[in-house]
């Protein structure tokens, strides 16, 4: 059953946040790969961006009390929709998910171990597959030519798939709201690398589905022009500057190498 959002009592240990839109074809398989990795006290928070297909019916067919759904009446867009899932989540540890991938069985345990080692944000490699789960590349990092995960490397060529990320709630909340026009995974990983509190797991933890109907921009791997990329980097640099100034004013600047219990 779809969990009602007005039941806000209690706290989940883990929250999986998933933004859906016209996802009926793949979201059932995605949820089937996620739910066995969660405990009874955990949750999956889905914000559906006014889907006109059977997405909500597929979700309801899971009949799992851990699933909680926000059904948008009007379409708000990918980044705003993802931010909404985070705002409604209750977990201490936040795991990001796309609607059309497959989580490998050890994904939650591996990323949680990284977070419990004191990292604020953790992410992993992914195996790239097509719409029918045929392997295109066994390593997204190799596919992207990613060998370094410093803040400068991330700024120049973001190497992280957002659906591989997990984060401690206090760090995530300190970086919200997401700046307009900047992908949330780009924003989060750049900040965590800058703060030296980012761990990258080199093993693939998801099957990352690449297809033209994907909602997340990186899943289609569409090439963008130099002007578009330069404009995005400029917006990102200005957003980082504003964010760091605001943190200093609020005395909440994260120490380099920030750690969590």
N, C-alpha and C positions, 0 to 999 in steps of 0.2 A: 504494500500500500504506500501511497505518497504521504510522507510525514508532514503534518501541518506546521507552518512556521510560527504559529502563535504559541506553540509549546516551547518556551524559551528557558525553562528551569533546567538546572544541572549543567555540567560542563563535560564536553567530550575530551578524551585524551588526544585523539587524532581527528582532523577534519580533512576530507578530500573535497576540493573545490573544483567544480566543473561547469563551464559555460556551454550551453547547448543552443543549437539553431539548425533546424531542418536536419536533425541527426538520426532519424529513425532507422537508417540502414545499418549503422555501426554501433550505436550507443548501447544496445543490449549486450553485445559481446564485450564492450569495454567495461561495463558494470560487472559482468560475470567474472572478469579478470581481477577486479578491484575488491569486491566484497569478501572473498575468502581470506584476504590478507588483513582484514580489520577485526577488531574485537567488538563485543556486543555494545560497549559504551561509546564506540566511535560513530562517525557520521559521514555521509556523502551529501554535500550541499550543491544542488544543481539550480542554476539560474537559466531558464529557458527564454530565449529572445524572440518571443512571439512566433514560434514555429507554426507553420500551416500544414505540416505533414503529421505523421503519427508518433512524433517523438515522445510526447507526454504519455501516450498509451503504452509505448514500449517500456518506459520507466515504471509506470504503474504495474505492469505485468511482472516486475521483479518481486513484488509483494515483500519488501524488506523494510522493517521499521527504521532502519538507519538512514534511509534516503529521505531527504527533505528538499522540497521543490519550491522555487519562486517562479511563477509563470507571468512573465511580462506581457502586459496588454499591448504595448507599443514597443517597437524595436529601438534599442538604445545603442547598439553597436558592440563590437567584440570586447574592447578594453573596458568600457563601462559595465558591460554584462559580467565580465570576470571580477571586477571590483565589487560588484554586488554580492557575488557568492562569498567573498571574503568577509564583507560586512555582516552577513548573516551567520557566518560560521562561529563555532564556540570552542574549537579545539586549541590545545596548547601547541601542537605541531600541525602545520598546514602543508598538505600535499597537493600539488597542482596536477590537473588532468585535462587532456583534450577529450572530445567526445568520440573519437574514431580510432584511437590507438588500442593496443593490447599491453597490459602490464605483465611483465614476467613475474613468476611466483615469489621472488625474493626482493622485489622492489622496495616495499615498505620497510622491511627489516634492515636492509642495507642502508637506506637513507636515514632511517631513524638512528642507527648506530653512529653515523657521521654527526648527526645533530647532537647526540648525547656525548660525543667526544668534545663538545664545546663550540662547534661551528654554528654560526647564525643561519647560514644558508648552505644547502648541499644540492648537487645536481649530478647527473650521470651521462654517459654515452647512450646511444640508442641504435638499434638495428633498423635501417630504413627499408620499408616494404612498399609495394604498390597496393592498390585498392583491394586486391585479392590475396594479400599477405605474401606475395612472392618477394624474395629478398632482392633488393636493389644494391644495398651496401651493408656489410656486417657491422660497420662502424660509421656513425654520423660524423664523428670527429675526423676520421680519415677522409670521408666524402667532402667535408668542408676544408680539409687541410689544416685542422686545428691541432697545434702542438703546445701552445702556450696559453695559459688562462690568467695572465696578469690583467690589471685594469686597462692597460694601454692596448693589449691585444683584443680584449673584449670591445673596447671603444671603436677600434678600427674595423674589426670583422667579428661580430657576435657569433660565438661558437656553440651556444647552449640552447637546446630545445626547452621551452618553458614547461612542457609536460613532464620533464624529468626532475623538476625542482621540488624541494621541501624546505620549510623555513620555520624558525621559531616565531610565534605570534608577536612578541614585543618588537622584534626587529622589523617584521613586515609592517606593523602598524606605524612604526616611525617613518616608513617610506611611502605612506599613503597620505593623500590621494595620489594616484598615478598621474604623472604629467600628461597633458593632452598631446596626442600625436606621437607618442613614444611607446613601443611595445613594452608590456609590463615585465617580460622576461629580460629584456635588454636593460631596463631600469634597475631591476633588482640585482642582477648578476654584476653589473658594473659597480654599483654601490658596495656590494659585499666584497668584491675584489679590492676595491679602494680601501675598505676598512680591514682588509686582511683577515676576514672571517668566513671565507668561502672554501668549501671542499668539493673537489671534482672527483667522482668515482669513474674510473676509466672503463669499467665494464658496462655493456649495454644492459639497461633495466626495463626498456620498453621496446615493443615493435611500433615504430613510428611510421604511420601510414601517410604516404604522399600521394595526393590525388587532386584534380582540379576543383572538386567541390568542397575542399577543406575550408573551414572557417578561419583558422589561425593563418596569418600571412606566410609564416615560414614553411608550413606544411606543403604548399604548392611549389616552393622553391622558385618562385617567379623572380627573374632578374629585374632589378630596378636601376634607373638611370643614375649617373653620377650626381646630377643636380639634386635628385630626391634624397640620395644618401647624405650628401653634404648638408642639406637643409635639416635632416633628421639629427645629424651629429651636432649641429649648431644649437638646435632646440634642446638636445640632451645636455650639452655643456652648460647652457644657461640655466636649465632646471637643476642641475647638480649644484651650481653656484648659489642659486636661491635657497635650495634645500639646506646646504651647509651653513649658510648665513642664519637661516631660521633656527637650526639646531644650536648654533652658538648663542643666539639670543635667548633660547629656552634652556640653555645649559644641559642639553641632552646629546651632545656630540659623542659618537661612539669612539672608544679608544681603538687604536690599531691593534688587530688581533683580538678583538672583542670576543669574549667567550660566554657561554651559557651553561648553567648547571645541568 
